[in-house]
Amino acid sequence: MRKKWTLGLGAICIGLSSFCDWAPDQVRSVGEGVNVLFIAIDDLRPELGCYGSRLAITPNLDAFANKAHVFDRAVCAVPVCGASRASLMTGLRPNDDRFRTFASRADEDAPGVPIIAAWFKKHGYVTVSNGKILHKNKDSMGAWSEKAWRPERDFRDYQNPENLALVEGGGQGPAVEYGNPNAVYGDELTLEKSLADLERLSQGGQPFFLGVGFFKPHLPFCAPGQFWDLHNPDSIGLAENRYAPNNVPEAALHSYGELRKYKDIPDDVNVGVPDSTQRVLRHGYFACVSYVDHLLGRLLEKLEELGLEENTAVVIWGDHGWQLGEHNLWAKHCNFQTSLRVPLLLRLPGQTEEFRVSSMAELTDLYPTLCSIAGLEKPVHLEGTDLSAVLGLRGDSMPRSTFSKFHGGETVTTAMYSYTEFRSRKTGKAVGEMLFDLEIDPNENNNVVSEPEYRQVMLSLSLELDSLRRLAKRP
């Protein structure tokens, strides 16, 4: 007799044949009482071992992926921390009136809309926030059963005394620093709080929604020395496409102001980052990724130790991508896939196999999807897509277009193409377009929007973008 995996309070079944074939011997009922471990990692590119990277050293993320759904084509709504997180937590897409700024707040940009934690709390969950989940701790405070917690230590973890003094005095230290092995990092404190909370919540008798937000690999790139030593900087090298794409509009580029705030980076926007500094920056980024992978491994080990794997859905997500010199850009804040694509991994309770999900996904999809996994009704305001229909599928994909926005640039991404329209933020007039054929140009080096053979594709995607834009403007 074929076993089924029911999703929800016996009401929602994703018993697609390939999914049911995967189900183990006993019936797994996902629904009432399912916990959610909700892990956010700041500025994390999908350049991980489980995504095929030859540079990243991420054994814990890779081991998790071996028993999870790995979304190969997930994008953020906005390539900046505050707005991306506000969009994800509300399940709403950005438009000209919401999630526009670097410090977007869900409770201000979408007043009256319950964030995902508030919805779970309403349905009987204990909701806890540790570290960076929303951009600001004062955002949507009523959504949490306990006061949202962050380490008192500034996340800019400079370890040398002279650099700590810069931070305390209001200045910016270096963008990179080889870490002191005796230092205590803010993310280490977040981990310790979360380990204790997992143990406490496991004994509480209520289902929980535990948010754990790690700051690394956010600038500055500081990590304990052992994680620097994991990597050979000569192997990391420099980005391969350190040039603007062919025929790209000026609006697509920027002067990476976030990086230029640091004292070892040129202030002059007309001066690029020296190659020697670029090598250290890239080395530091991958060291920070390995460090946060180590912390993640300890968190997942605790989950297993407490026997919670069978009744806990675990989702790991990055809030946006990050430029590491591609197209001569650093940080995020642009509409290239290097800033829009994100890692997204989801393990259902008791899952023991990896599933690669080829369907397009948005971070806004997490809200409705987690509601389905927990067997909760969905609030009516959601604009994301419930991904439960693609869980457990092998090789198939759900045709889908995704929507991303940064200031005047709006992007529709499909499995084959990325198309962006830029408008002046002052006048609203069109100032440029870019179209990339991701199948033959995955690094987006050649804007083909003007090539005759792509005209029909461009027109079709422009209509699709207009449709997505209208959906994002729903009240």
Buried (B, 14 or more C-beta within 10 A) or exposed (E): EEBBBBBBBEEBBBBBEEBBEBBEEEEBBBBBBBBBBBBBBBBBBBBBBBBEBEBBBBBBBBBBBEBBBBBBBBBBBBBBBBBBBBBBBBBBBBBBEBBBBEEBBBBBBBEEBBBBBBBBBEBEBBBBBBBBBBBBBEBBEEBBBEEBBBBEBEBBBBBBEEBBEBBEEEEBBBBBBBBBEEBEBBBBBBBBBBBEBBEEBBEEEEBBBBBBBBBBBBBBBBBBBEBBEBBEBEEBBEBEBBEBBEBBBEBBBBBBEBBBBBEBBEEEEEEBBEEEBBBBBBBBBBBBBBBBBBBBBBBBEBBEEBEBBEBBBBBBBBBBBBBBBBBBBBBBBBBBBBBBBBBBBBBBBBBEEBBEBBBBBBBBBBBBBBBBBBBBEBBEBBBBBBBBBBBBBEEEBBEBBBBBBBBBBBBBBBBEBBBBBBBEEEEEEEBBBBBBBBEEBEBBBBBBBEBEEBEEBBEBBBEBBEEBBEEBEEE
